[in-house]
């Protein structure tokens, strides 16, 4: 108001009214978009939106935080490797397997074989190739090989024990079957082995394949056909080769009545010789 204004002018309706300041519009709440703005996720390509929504990333800040944490995990950690996808090339897979610990080639896998355990080179090489193709690490192959050796060792021990028990049973059967001729027949078997030059390793393999009883009969049969004289070290030459119980019993039954009479007649000319013969036959027949 100027100093020239009168009181009437001041009170007059024509006087200037004070200017009103408009009230400010309320701002949208944090996290809410105004009606004229689009949601923040609308700025993301559609192909990425499902993954973002599934992880509960609600705004740009949480998305950025998630990315930073991912970089911290992968960016400077040499122990973190990316899994190859379904369409990964052989080169990508090879790099992945190498990072896990697969050797440069299959021959580098270390597979120790304990002494005395059967060794199949073709099987071991085939296993190495399979392990390499499937990306097994050196440590994994070693653990599998150690487990396999333990299983095989246990089976071999069980088989060896069972073989020993069966061998004892077979030998006992032969002793009963051959009776007094057992030693001489075993000597025939040894003679066959020596003549044929069969080494101990081959004998062991034959025994495992045939069984103890069958192997001993096999070589005894060969030895009996060789024609070597096998001497027991006692008795008449007539019994030098030994007799089975059945052979002795058959011969005793076939003895003449005169022979049997000589056994009870001390004055008989053949009493002494026939008595010794009878004793020998009886020993072979009844042990």
Helices and strands as residue ranges (DSSP letters): H 7-11, G 40-43, H 46-54, H 60-75, H 90-100, G 106-108, H 121-133, H 138-178, G 179-181, H 182-196, H 200-210, H 212-226, G 237-239, H 245-253, H 257-264, H 271-286
